[in-house]
């Protein structure tokens, strides 16, 4: 049986966590946990962009016509 997808994508969850941590924070630059969350967010964004690029390349000329 396949895993159920989360109701909310990881990227959205991370954005919310970062937003809550930043609000009312005296020194957000020095917070290691916040930095780790930002790294995870960037990783998720890279994954999503790579997937889109992979699908676009796999589609070939058909993908170019569909996106135009």
Secondary structure as UniProt FT lines:
FT   HELIX           10..22
FT   TURN            23..24
FT   HELIX           28..30
FT   HELIX           32..59
FT   HELIX           61..67
//
